[in-house]
Structure formats: C-alpha cells, structure tokens
Amino acid sequence: PFIPVCYSGVFAIQTSLIPGKKHWLEKIEHSLEREDNIEEGHFAERTWVALFSKPLVPNQVLALMNVTNEVITKCCYDGALFRNDAIWVS
C-alpha cells in the first residue's frame, strides 16, 4: 500500500547500489538533458527512491499507518502522507 517517493529530487544513496544499474541510469540521465524543469524530470525525481530502496517491511508499513491520518490530494505532493493533529483521533 505504500511506495517510497522522493520529492524535490534530493536524495543520497550508497555507491554500492549503482554498479548494477549504471546502464539504465545513463539512459535516464540522457533523457533528462533536454532542458531544465521538464515534466519527465518531475516524474524522475519521484522515482529515485523506488529505484534504489528496498521494499518496506511490515513494521515500517504499520508505523506509517499509525502516524499518518491524511493523504495530500492536491498540487505537486499528491499522495504524500500527512499527520494533521487537528483531526487526529486516538
């Protein structure tokens, strides 16, 4: 039910994760060289974490479910989890 997402394109990874993915990383890089602030760049920045992270384990999913109570459904953070303490019900 949860997919990690990277907003704003800011992320860090271990270099050990790169070697097996170098070929398609070069293809992604080439597709993003056309211009700055292109639509495919916005899709790519949300994809980085999914490409380099391991799937969430059950206790991580449970923790997310326990601390969030709202999903953002507008603008550029569509689908982001949010905790709104004003409506929090325990």
C-alpha positions as CSV (number, residue, x, y, z in Angstrom):
1,P,0.0,0.0,0.0
2,F,3.0,2.4,0.4
3,I,5.6,3.3,-2.1
4,P,8.6,5.5,-1.1
5,V,8.7,8.7,-3.0
6,C,11.4,11.4,-3.3
7,Y,10.1,14.9,-3.6
8,S,12.3,17.8,-4.9
9,G,14.9,15.4,-6.3
10,V,17.1,15.5,-3.2
11,F,18.4,12.1,-2.2
12,A,21.5,10.2,-1.2
13,I,22.4,6.6,-1.9
14,Q,25.3,4.2,-1.2
15,T,27.6,3.9,-4.2
16,S,27.4,0.2,-3.8
17,L,23.8,0.4,-5.2
18,I,24.9,2.0,-8.5
19,P,27.0,-0.6,-10.4
20,G,24.2,-3.0,-11.5
21,K,22.0,0.0,-12.5
22,K,24.6,2.1,-14.4
23,H,23.3,1.3,-17.9
24,W,19.7,2.5,-17.3
25,L,20.9,5.4,-15.1
26,E,22.8,6.7,-18.1
27,K,19.6,6.4,-20.2
28,I,17.6,8.3,-17.6
29,E,20.3,10.9,-17.4
30,H,20.3,11.3,-21.2
31,S,16.5,11.7,-21.3
32,L,16.7,14.5,-18.8
33,E,19.4,16.5,-20.6
34,R,16.9,18.2,-22.9
35,E,16.1,21.1,-20.6
36,D,15.8,22.1,-17.0
37,N,12.4,21.8,-15.2
38,I,10.9,19.4,-17.8
39,E,7.9,17.2,-17.0
40,E,9.8,14.0,-17.2
41,G,12.2,15.4,-14.6
42,H,9.4,15.7,-12.1
43,F,8.5,12.1,-12.7
44,A,12.1,11.0,-12.4
45,E,12.6,12.9,-9.1
46,R,9.7,10.9,-7.5
47,T,11.1,7.7,-8.9
48,W,14.7,7.8,-7.5
49,V,13.8,6.3,-4.1
50,A,11.8,3.5,-5.6
51,L,14.7,2.6,-7.8
52,F,17.2,2.5,-5.0
53,S,15.4,1.4,-1.9
54,K,14.3,-1.9,-0.6
55,P,10.6,-2.6,-0.2
56,L,9.1,-1.5,3.1
57,V,8.9,-4.3,5.7
58,P,5.6,-4.9,7.6
59,N,6.7,-3.0,10.7
60,Q,7.6,0.1,8.6
61,V,4.2,0.0,6.9
62,L,2.5,-0.4,10.3
63,A,4.4,2.6,11.7
64,L,3.4,4.7,8.7
65,M,-0.2,3.7,9.2
66,N,-0.1,4.6,12.9
67,V,1.4,8.1,12.5
68,T,-0.4,9.4,9.5
69,N,-4.1,10.3,9.2
70,E,-4.4,12.2,6.0
71,V,-3.2,11.9,2.4
72,I,-2.4,15.1,0.4
73,T,-4.5,15.1,-2.8
74,K,-3.6,18.4,-4.4
75,C,-0.7,20.1,-6.1
76,C,2.7,18.6,-6.5
77,Y,2.7,16.3,-3.4
78,D,-0.3,14.2,-4.5
79,G,-0.4,11.0,-2.4
80,A,2.0,12.2,0.3
81,L,1.2,11.1,3.8
82,F,0.5,13.7,6.4
83,R,-0.3,13.9,10.1
84,N,-2.9,16.6,10.8
85,D,-3.0,16.9,14.6
86,A,-6.2,19.0,14.4
87,I,-8.2,15.9,13.3
88,W,-6.1,13.2,15.0
89,V,-8.3,10.6,16.7
90,S,-6.7,8.1,19.0
